[in-house]
Amino acid sequence: SEGYELKNAEVARDTPYVLLTRAGVEKGTAYVLTHAQTERLNQLVPAAGEAEVYLQGGAISYTTVENTGSIVQTLVADAEEIKDVNHTWRDTFHLSGYRIASPIVVPGEDANLYLYWESATQIPEEVTLFIRMIDVNNTLYRQFEVSAFPRSMYHWRQWPPFAERHVIPIAPDVPPGTYLLHLALHNAHTGERLPCTPIDGESMIGPLYVALAGDDPRQPQVPLPANLGDTIALLGYTSHLSDNVLSLSLHWTARAHPPIDYTTFIQVLDAQNERLAGNDSQPFHGLYPTSQWPVGETLVDTYTISLPDTLPSGTYRVVIGMYDLATMARLPVTIAGIPVPDAMIELFEIALP
């Protein structure tokens, strides 16, 4: 480990190892590993040659490691905990992933957000990061402005991947629900918002769930696994009917990166398959399109459907699915490997007296 300097270490639980590697005088790599990653440590040691346990029995959650003036890679989580994204501002600042340390937060506690950045070019300007916490109706609950990167990083021509931590306080009066985090970069001196690819000037990540202690809103009330095409899966649903108003939460996940932005349809059908009520919209009211969904994350999207007061007594079916708005072609649906007719999933029936 000769030639390395360890800076800015914060105490946290379950992070006892820092493995530093370097080939000759080139830039090195710092691996920050937890007890649960002992197998990963054993894999890295033979690959790195002779390794020294730099810190054992203590804890490190965030580090900046320098080797002769060059910032080196910091890994702070298992790869499956980091959600891949591909957002780039002005062809310079590349957000390759993020991690919410605890995706379920109790009101009054803090959420820890880790953003994984890299840059392949010299940094031309100092930038500010704006973080907005919004619900699925685009209601703002918190926003704040921070320096996007440590000042020392502006001295270097390029960055290997590194993680920057941001603490998001959740106020005690924030209601339980699903929240998204909207990110934007601005020039620190002019205030100009930097253009972002693929979404102009914006990056939406999440979800962040606020729930009472012991609750897990990611778990559906009724499990109903179904695959839609090759990229999207339904995990199940949660519903509540009161005074002819149906609240329906769909629990989705992306099996692979969806190539386009699909539209969700919800239909209430009578015995003749006539549509009597429903909703067609992109998930999260268009705030979080499917092409931006991180693989493996559970996303709970909630809709409110008002049933007509004039509906006669009878039984009505609630069905859902997804389609490509450009072609109106529905995503094919399979349940337990069996194709579902009409590419729509029947959730349940409503019996009106």
C-alpha positions as CSV (number, residue, x, y, z in Angstrom):
1,S,0.0,0.0,0.0
2,E,3.0,2.3,-0.2
3,G,2.3,5.6,-2.0
4,Y,-1.4,5.7,-1.1
5,E,-3.0,8.3,1.0
6,L,-6.4,7.6,2.6
7,K,-8.6,10.7,3.1
8,N,-12.1,11.6,4.3
9,A,-13.1,8.3,6.0
10,E,-16.5,8.3,7.7
11,V,-17.4,5.7,10.4
12,A,-20.2,3.3,9.5
13,R,-21.1,-0.3,10.3
14,D,-20.3,-3.4,8.3
15,T,-17.4,-2.1,6.1
16,P,-14.2,-3.5,7.6
17,Y,-11.9,-3.9,4.6
18,V,-10.1,-1.5,2.2
19,L,-8.1,-3.3,-0.5
20,L,-5.6,-1.0,-2.4
21,T,-4.0,-2.3,-5.6
22,R,-1.5,-0.8,-8.0
23,A,0.6,-2.0,-10.9
24,G,4.0,-0.3,-10.9
25,V,3.7,3.5,-10.8
26,E,0.3,3.6,-12.6
27,K,-3.0,4.6,-11.0
28,G,-4.3,2.2,-8.3
29,T,-7.7,1.0,-7.3
30,A,-9.3,1.0,-3.9
31,Y,-11.9,-1.6,-3.1
32,V,-14.1,-0.9,0.0
33,L,-15.6,-4.2,1.1
34,T,-18.0,-5.3,3.8
35,H,-18.1,-8.5,5.9
36,A,-20.6,-9.9,3.4
37,Q,-18.1,-9.5,0.6
38,T,-15.4,-11.8,2.1
39,E,-15.6,-14.0,-1.0
40,R,-15.1,-11.0,-3.2
41,L,-12.0,-10.0,-1.2
42,N,-10.6,-13.5,-1.6
43,Q,-11.1,-13.2,-5.4
44,L,-9.4,-9.8,-5.5
45,V,-6.3,-10.7,-3.4
46,P,-4.8,-13.3,-5.9
47,A,-5.5,-11.0,-8.8
48,A,-3.8,-8.1,-7.0
49,G,-0.7,-10.1,-5.9
50,E,0.5,-9.3,-2.4
51,A,-2.3,-7.5,-0.5
52,E,-2.3,-5.8,2.9
53,V,-5.4,-5.4,5.0
54,Y,-5.4,-1.6,5.4
55,L,-8.2,-1.4,8.0
56,Q,-9.7,-4.3,9.8
57,G,-12.2,-4.3,12.7
58,G,-13.1,-0.7,12.1
59,A,-15.4,0.7,9.4
60,I,-15.3,2.9,6.3
61,S,-18.3,4.0,4.3
62,Y,-16.8,6.6,2.0
63,T,-13.2,7.2,1.0
64,T,-11.1,9.3,-1.3
65,V,-7.9,7.5,-2.0
66,E,-5.0,9.4,-3.7
67,N,-1.9,7.9,-5.4
68,T,0.7,10.5,-6.4
69,G,-1.9,13.0,-7.2
70,S,-4.4,10.8,-9.1
71,I,-7.8,9.9,-7.8
72,V,-8.5,6.2,-8.0
73,Q,-11.6,4.0,-8.2
74,T,-13.7,3.5,-5.1
75,L,-16.2,0.6,-4.9
76,V,-18.5,0.8,-1.9
77,A,-21.1,-1.9,-2.6
78,D,-21.9,-5.2,-4.2
79,A,-22.5,-4.7,-7.9
80,E,-26.1,-5.9,-7.7
81,E,-26.8,-3.0,-5.2
82,I,-25.7,-0.4,-7.7
83,K,-28.4,0.5,-10.2
84,D,-27.0,1.1,-13.7
85,V,-28.0,4.3,-15.4
86,N,-26.5,6.1,-18.5
87,H,-27.0,9.8,-18.0
88,T,-24.4,12.3,-19.4
89,W,-24.4,16.1,-19.0
90,R,-22.7,18.1,-21.7
91,D,-20.7,15.0,-22.9
92,T,-18.5,15.5,-19.8
93,F,-20.2,14.4,-16.5
94,H,-21.4,10.8,-16.7
95,L,-23.6,9.2,-14.1
96,S,-23.2,5.5,-14.5
97,G,-25.1,4.3,-11.4
98,Y,-26.6,5.1,-8.1
99,R,-27.4,3.3,-4.9
100,I,-29.9,4.2,-2.1
101,A,-28.4,2.6,1.0
102,S,-31.8,1.9,2.4
103,P,-34.6,2.1,-0.2
104,I,-37.2,2.1,2.6
105,V,-37.0,5.1,5.0
106,V,-39.0,5.8,8.1
107,P,-40.3,9.4,8.4
108,G,-37.9,11.5,10.4
109,E,-34.8,9.5,9.3
110,D,-32.2,10.1,6.6
111,A,-31.8,8.5,3.2
112,N,-28.2,8.0,2.0
113,L,-27.8,8.4,-1.8
114,Y,-24.6,7.3,-3.6
115,L,-24.0,8.6,-7.1
116,Y,-21.4,6.9,-9.2
117,W,-19.7,9.4,-11.5
118,E,-16.9,9.3,-14.1
119,S,-15.5,11.6,-16.7
120,A,-13.3,10.9,-19.7
121,T,-12.4,14.5,-20.4
122,Q,-11.0,17.5,-18.7
123,I,-13.5,19.2,-16.4
124,P,-14.2,22.6,-18.0
125,E,-16.5,24.1,-15.3
126,E,-17.5,23.9,-11.7
127,V,-21.0,22.5,-11.3
128,T,-23.8,22.4,-8.7
129,L,-26.1,19.4,-8.2
130,F,-29.8,20.0,-7.5
131,I,-31.7,17.2,-5.9
132,R,-35.5,17.3,-5.8
133,M,-37.5,14.7,-3.9
134,I,-41.0,14.4,-5.5
135,D,-43.9,12.0,-5.2
136,V,-45.5,10.3,-8.2
137,N,-47.8,13.3,-8.7
138,N,-44.8,15.5,-9.1
139,T,-45.4,17.2,-5.7
140,L,-42.2,18.6,-4.3
141,Y,-41.3,17.4,-0.8
142,R,-37.7,18.5,-0.5
143,Q,-35.0,20.1,-2.6
144,F,-31.5,21.2,-2.0
145,E,-28.3,22.3,-3.7
146,V,-24.9,20.9,-3.2
147,S,-21.5,21.0,-4.8
148,A,-21.6,18.1,-7.3
149,F,-18.0,17.0,-6.8
150,P,-15.1,17.6,-4.4
151,R,-13.0,20.7,-5.5
152,S,-9.9,18.5,-5.8
153,M,-11.5,16.6,-8.7
154,Y,-11.4,19.7,-11.0
155,H,-7.6,19.5,-11.1
156,W,-7.6,16.2,-13.1
157,R,-8.1,15.6,-16.8
158,Q,-10.2,12.5,-16.3
159,W,-11.8,10.5,-13.5
160,P,-12.1,6.8,-13.0
161,P,-15.5,5.8,-11.5
162,F,-16.1,7.1,-8.0
163,A,-19.0,7.4,-5.5
164,E,-20.2,10.6,-4.0
165,R,-22.6,10.4,-1.0
166,H,-25.5,12.7,-0.3
167,V,-27.7,12.7,2.8
168,I,-31.4,13.3,2.2
169,P,-33.3,14.1,5.4
170,I,-36.8,12.8,5.4
171,A,-39.0,15.1,7.5
172,P,-41.3,13.5,10.1
173,D,-44.4,14.7,8.4
174,V,-43.6,13.2,4.9
175,P,-46.4,10.8,4.2
176,P,-45.7,7.2,3.4
177,G,-45.5,6.5,-0.3
178,T,-43.3,6.2,-3.4
179,Y,-40.9,9.0,-4.2
180,L,-38.5,9.8,-7.0
181,L,-35.3,11.8,-7.0
182,H,-34.8,14.3,-9.8
183,L,-31.2,15.3,-10.5
184,A,-29.9,18.4,-12.4
185,L,-26.5,19.9,-12.9
186,H,-26.0,23.7,-13.2
187,N,-23.0,25.9,-13.9
188,A,-22.0,27.0,-10.4
189,H,-21.3,30.6,-11.6
190,T,-23.9,31.3,-14.2
191,G,-26.7,29.1,-13.0
192,E,-27.1,27.6,-16.5
193,R,-28.7,24.2,-16.5
194,L,-26.5,21.7,-18.3
195,P,-28.1,19.6,-21.0
196,C,-28.5,15.9,-20.2
197,T,-28.7,12.8,-22.4
198,P,-31.0,11.0,-22.9
199,I,-33.4,13.4,-21.1
200,D,-32.9,17.0,-21.8
201,G,-31.4,18.5,-18.7
202,E,-33.0,16.0,-16.3
203,S,-32.2,12.7,-14.6
204,M,-34.8,10.8,-12.7
205,I,-33.7,8.0,-10.3
206,G,-35.4,5.9,-7.7
207,P,-37.7,4.9,-6.2
208,L,-37.2,5.9,-2.6
209,Y,-40.0,4.5,-0.4
210,V,-41.1,6.2,2.8
211,A,-43.0,3.8,5.1
212,L,-43.8,3.3,8.7
213,A,-41.5,1.0,10.7
214,G,-41.9,-2.6,9.7
215,D,-43.8,-1.9,6.5
216,D,-42.4,-2.9,3.1
217,P,-44.5,-1.1,0.3
218,R,-42.5,-3.1,-2.4
219,Q,-44.4,-6.3,-1.5
220,P,-47.7,-6.6,-3.4
221,Q,-50.9,-7.4,-1.6
222,V,-51.6,-10.1,-4.2
223,P,-48.5,-11.7,-6.0
224,L,-49.2,-12.2,-9.7
225,P,-46.0,-12.8,-11.6
226,A,-46.2,-12.2,-15.3
227,N,-43.8,-11.3,-18.1
228,L,-44.5,-8.5,-20.6
229,G,-42.2,-8.9,-23.5
230,D,-38.5,-9.6,-22.8
231,T,-37.8,-6.7,-20.5
232,I,-40.7,-6.0,-18.0
233,A,-42.3,-8.2,-15.4
234,L,-45.4,-7.7,-13.2
235,L,-44.8,-8.9,-9.6
236,G,-48.3,-8.4,-8.4
237,Y,-50.8,-5.7,-7.3
238,T,-52.3,-3.9,-4.3
239,S,-55.9,-2.6,-4.6
240,H,-58.6,-0.9,-2.5
241,L,-62.2,0.0,-3.6
242,S,-64.2,2.6,-1.7
243,D,-67.2,4.5,-2.9
244,N,-66.7,3.5,-6.5
245,V,-63.1,4.7,-6.5
246,L,-60.5,2.1,-7.2
247,S,-56.9,2.6,-5.9
248,L,-54.6,0.2,-7.8
249,S,-50.9,-0.1,-7.3
250,L,-49.0,-2.2,-9.9
251,H,-45.7,-3.6,-8.7
252,W,-43.3,-3.8,-11.6
253,T,-39.7,-4.6,-12.3
254,A,-37.4,-4.4,-15.3
255,R,-35.8,-7.8,-16.2
256,A,-33.6,-5.9,-18.8
257,H,-33.4,-2.3,-19.9
258,P,-36.6,-1.6,-21.8
259,P,-35.7,-0.1,-25.2
260,I,-38.6,2.4,-25.4
261,D,-41.2,4.1,-23.2
262,Y,-44.2,1.9,-22.9
263,T,-47.7,3.0,-21.9
264,T,-49.7,1.2,-19.2
265,F,-53.4,0.5,-19.8
266,I,-55.9,-0.3,-17.0
267,Q,-59.4,-1.3,-18.1
268,V,-62.6,-2.1,-16.3
269,L,-64.6,-4.4,-18.6
270,D,-68.2,-5.7,-18.5
271,A,-69.3,-9.2,-19.5
272,Q,-69.2,-8.1,-23.2
273,N,-65.6,-6.9,-22.8
274,E,-66.8,-3.3,-23.2
275,R,-64.5,-0.8,-21.5
276,L,-66.4,1.1,-18.9
277,A,-63.6,2.9,-17.1
278,G,-59.8,2.9,-17.1
279,N,-56.6,4.8,-17.5
280,D,-53.9,4.9,-20.2
281,S,-50.6,6.7,-19.3
282,Q,-46.9,6.2,-19.0
283,P,-45.8,4.9,-15.6
284,F,-45.6,7.4,-12.8
285,H,-47.7,9.9,-14.9
286,G,-44.8,10.1,-17.3
287,L,-42.3,11.1,-14.7
288,Y,-40.3,7.9,-14.8
289,P,-40.6,6.3,-18.3
290,T,-39.8,2.6,-18.7
291,S,-36.7,3.3,-20.8
292,Q,-35.2,4.8,-17.6
293,W,-36.1,2.0,-15.2
294,P,-33.1,0.3,-13.5
295,V,-32.9,-3.4,-13.9
296,G,-34.0,-5.4,-10.9
297,E,-35.6,-2.6,-8.9
298,T,-39.2,-2.9,-7.7
299,L,-41.3,0.0,-8.8
300,V,-44.7,0.6,-7.3
301,D,-47.0,2.7,-9.6
302,T,-50.3,3.8,-8.2
303,Y,-53.5,4.8,-10.2
304,T,-56.9,6.0,-9.2
305,I,-59.8,4.8,-11.3
306,S,-63.3,6.3,-10.8
307,L,-66.1,3.9,-11.6
308,P,-69.3,5.5,-13.2
309,D,-72.1,6.0,-10.7
310,T,-74.5,4.6,-13.4
311,L,-72.9,1.2,-13.5
312,P,-75.6,-1.5,-13.0
313,S,-75.3,-4.4,-10.6
314,G,-73.0,-7.1,-11.9
315,T,-69.5,-8.4,-12.1
316,Y,-66.7,-6.4,-13.8
317,R,-63.1,-7.4,-14.7
318,V,-60.0,-5.3,-14.1
319,V,-57.3,-6.0,-16.7
320,I,-53.9,-4.4,-17.4
321,G,-51.1,-4.4,-19.9
322,M,-48.6,-2.3,-21.7
323,Y,-48.2,-1.1,-25.3
324,D,-46.0,0.9,-27.6
325,L,-47.8,4.2,-28.2
326,A,-46.1,4.7,-31.6
327,T,-47.5,1.4,-33.0
328,M,-50.3,0.6,-30.5
329,A,-48.8,-2.9,-30.4
330,R,-49.2,-4.5,-27.0
331,L,-46.4,-6.2,-25.2
332,P,-47.0,-10.0,-25.3
333,V,-47.8,-11.5,-21.9
334,T,-46.9,-14.8,-20.5
335,I,-47.8,-16.3,-17.1
336,A,-45.8,-19.4,-16.0
337,G,-44.6,-19.6,-19.6
338,I,-48.1,-19.7,-21.1
339,P,-49.1,-16.9,-23.5
340,V,-52.1,-14.8,-22.4
341,P,-54.8,-14.1,-25.0
342,D,-55.1,-10.4,-26.0
343,A,-51.9,-9.6,-24.2
344,M,-53.7,-8.4,-21.1
345,I,-53.5,-9.6,-17.5
346,E,-56.8,-10.1,-15.6
347,L,-56.2,-9.0,-12.0
348,F,-59.5,-9.4,-10.3
349,E,-63.3,-9.0,-10.5
350,I,-65.4,-6.3,-9.0
351,A,-68.9,-7.3,-7.9
352,L,-71.4,-4.4,-7.6
353,P,-74.6,-5.0,-5.7
